[in-house]
Amino acid sequence: MIFAAILAGGIGSRMGETDTPKQFLTLGNKPVIIHTIEKFVINSKFDKILVLSPQNFINHTNNLICEYFGDDNNIVVLEGGKTRNDTIINAIDYIMSNFDIDDDSIIVTHDSVRPFVTHRIIEDNIKAAKEFGACDTVIPATDTIVESVDSKLIKNIPIRDNYYQGQTPQSFKINKLSELINSLSERESNILTDACKIFVLKNEDVRLVDGEITNIKITYPYDLKLANTILKESHHD
């Protein structure tokens, strides 16, 4: 079985003067999160699409889904957690409680605020997760990476060729991901906010999947302007 988990549990504190989480802001003529969900709805491989929302936006999310997708019972809205990993755990718990999964069942986790994920990226994630057990979507780092421990002085400038910028989706075999999350100590749970990093910490391989420069994350007000530009250009193609 194959599941999508669209992670919309955050409240987007970096977006500036808005009380609305960034995933519910308007991009073009509809909310960011709807653009994102659409990319998964059109892929027939998903048995269920889970949308994980802040608790006080669950009704709003359900209303939006009803408005744009009708009574699509392939989409379910769940409560997100305090952290990214807590949100993923909520998704896993729902899947394990409601479906008879096996060791080859896959979860594709994706940021709700990356509305330009492509069909190719999603397909490559499913394929890599099936074959390797875990994968991360990345693009090569284009800027020089500068490491500083104290935010004042440079400690190191690593060779850029070895570095990539992480995007999403990140996709995993569900049972393996659950097993590794459950093996974390409390200290590890507190510092590991990225599911791929859990695999790396536990010496498990994570396959790289090629992302796209346009697969941007909408975090700051500028990103929303850029996203509107990308949207306009894609409609002109």
C-alpha positions in Angstrom: 0.0 0.0 0.0 1.1 3.6 -0.7 0.1 6.6 1.5 0.8 10.3 1.2 1.2 12.4 4.3 1.0 16.1 3.6 2.5 17.8 6.6 0.6 21.0 7.4 0.9 20.9 11.2 3.0 24.1 11.4 1.8 27.6 12.0 4.4 29.4 9.9 5.8 31.9 12.4 8.3 33.3 9.8 5.6 34.5 7.4 5.3 37.9 9.2 2.2 39.9 9.6 -0.4 37.1 9.3 -2.4 35.1 11.7 -3.1 32.5 9.0 -0.7 29.6 8.7 1.2 29.9 5.4 -0.4 26.7 4.0 -3.8 28.5 4.0 -2.6 31.7 2.2 -3.8 32.2 -1.3 -1.6 31.4 -4.2 -3.1 32.4 -7.5 -6.8 31.8 -6.9 -6.7 29.1 -4.3 -4.9 28.2 -1.0 -1.3 26.9 -1.1 -2.4 23.6 0.5 -4.9 22.9 -2.2 -2.3 23.2 -4.9 -0.2 20.7 -3.0 -3.0 18.2 -2.4 -3.9 18.3 -6.1 -0.5 16.9 -7.0 -1.2 13.8 -5.0 -4.9 13.4 -5.9 -4.1 13.1 -9.6 -1.7 10.2 -8.8 -3.8 7.0 -8.7 -1.1 5.0 -6.8 -2.1 6.4 -3.4 -4.4 4.3 -1.3 -5.0 7.3 1.1 -3.9 10.9 1.3 -3.5 12.1 4.9 -3.5 15.8 5.5 -2.1 16.7 8.9 -3.3 20.1 10.2 -3.0 22.3 13.3 -5.8 21.2 15.6 -7.6 24.5 15.4 -7.6 24.4 11.6 -8.9 20.9 11.1 -12.5 22.1 10.3 -11.1 24.8 8.0 -9.0 22.1 6.2 -11.9 19.8 5.8 -14.1 22.6 4.4 -11.4 23.5 1.8 -11.0 19.9 0.8 -14.8 19.6 0.4 -14.9 22.8 -1.6 -12.2 21.8 -4.0 -12.4 18.0 -4.2 -16.0 17.3 -3.2 -16.6 14.2 -1.0 -13.3 12.6 -1.8 -13.1 9.8 0.7 -9.5 9.2 -0.3 -8.4 12.3 1.6 -8.5 12.3 5.4 -7.6 15.2 7.7 -5.7 14.4 10.9 -4.3 16.5 13.7 -0.6 17.3 13.4 1.9 17.1 16.2 4.1 19.6 18.1 7.1 18.7 15.9 7.5 17.4 12.3 8.3 13.9 13.7 5.3 14.0 16.0 3.1 14.8 13.0 4.6 11.9 11.0 4.0 9.6 14.0 0.3 10.7 14.0 0.2 9.7 10.3 1.8 6.3 11.0 -0.5 5.6 14.0 -3.6 6.3 11.8 -2.3 4.0 9.0 -1.4 1.2 11.4 -4.8 1.4 13.1 -6.9 1.5 10.0 -5.0 -0.6 7.3 -3.4 -4.0 7.1 0.0 -2.9 5.8 3.1 -5.1 5.1 6.9 -4.4 5.1 6.7 -3.0 1.6 4.0 -0.4 2.4 5.3 3.2 1.7 4.6 6.6 3.1 5.5 9.7 1.0 5.8 12.7 3.4 5.6 16.1 1.8 5.5 19.7 3.0 2.1 21.3 2.5 3.9 24.5 1.5 5.8 23.0 -1.5 3.0 23.3 -4.0 5.1 22.8 -7.1 6.2 19.2 -6.5 6.1 17.4 -9.8 4.6 14.0 -10.9 8.1 12.9 -11.8 9.4 13.7 -8.3 6.5 11.8 -6.6 7.0 8.8 -8.9 10.7 8.7 -8.3 10.1 8.8 -4.5 7.7 5.9 -4.7 10.2 3.9 -6.7 13.2 4.7 -4.5 11.4 4.1 -1.3 10.2 0.7 -2.6 13.7 -0.3 -3.7 15.9 1.2 -1.0 13.6 1.7 2.0 14.1 5.5 2.4 14.8 8.4 0.1 15.1 12.2 0.3 14.5 14.7 -2.5 17.4 17.1 -3.0 19.0 19.6 -5.4 22.7 20.3 -5.6 23.8 23.3 -3.5 24.3 26.3 -5.7 25.8 28.7 -3.2 29.0 28.1 -1.2 28.1 26.6 2.2 29.7 28.3 5.1 29.8 26.6 8.5 29.8 28.7 11.7 29.2 27.4 15.3 28.9 30.8 17.0 27.2 32.8 14.2 30.2 35.1 14.2 33.2 33.3 12.8 33.6 30.8 9.9 34.6 27.4 11.2 34.7 25.6 7.8 33.9 26.1 4.1 33.2 22.5 2.8 33.5 21.4 -0.8 30.2 22.4 -2.4 30.1 19.4 -4.8 29.4 17.2 -1.8 26.4 19.2 -0.6 22.8 19.3 -1.5 19.8 21.2 -0.4 17.0 19.1 1.1 13.5 19.4 -0.3 10.5 17.0 0.1 9.0 14.5 -0.4 10.9 12.2 1.9 9.6 8.7 1.5 10.0 5.5 3.6 8.9 2.0 4.2 6.4 2.6 7.0 7.3 -0.3 9.2 11.0 0.6 9.0 10.4 4.2 9.8 8.1 3.3 12.7 10.7 0.9 14.1 13.5 3.5 13.9 11.4 6.3 15.5 10.4 3.9 18.4 14.1 3.2 18.9 15.0 6.9 19.6 16.0 8.0 23.1 14.2 11.0 24.5 17.3 13.2 23.8 17.5 11.9 20.2 13.7 12.6 19.7 14.2 16.2 20.8 17.0 16.9 18.4 16.0 14.9 15.4 13.4 17.0 13.5 14.0 15.3 10.2 12.9 11.8 9.4 15.8 11.1 7.0 18.3 12.1 9.7 16.9 9.4 11.9 17.8 6.9 9.2 21.3 8.4 8.9 21.8 8.3 12.7 20.8 4.7 12.8 23.2 3.9 9.9 20.5 3.1 7.4 20.9 4.1 3.8 18.8 7.0 2.4 18.7 7.2 -1.4 18.9 10.7 -3.1 16.1 11.6 -5.5 16.5 14.6 -7.9 14.3 17.5 -6.9 13.6 20.7 -8.9 14.7 24.3 -8.4 11.0 25.3 -8.7 10.0 22.8 -5.9 10.3 25.8 -3.4 9.1 25.9 0.2 6.9 28.9 1.0 8.4 30.2 4.3 8.8 33.9 3.9 6.6 36.6 2.3 9.1 36.8 -0.6 8.5 33.1 -1.3 4.8 33.7 -1.9 5.7 36.4 -4.5 8.1 34.0 -6.2 5.5 31.2 -6.1 2.9 33.5 -7.8 5.5 34.2 -10.5 6.2 30.4 -11.0 2.4 29.8 -11.1 1.9 32.5 -13.8 4.8 31.1 -15.9 3.6 27.5 -15.7 0.2 28.6 -17.0 1.9 30.3 -20.0 3.7 27.1 -21.0 
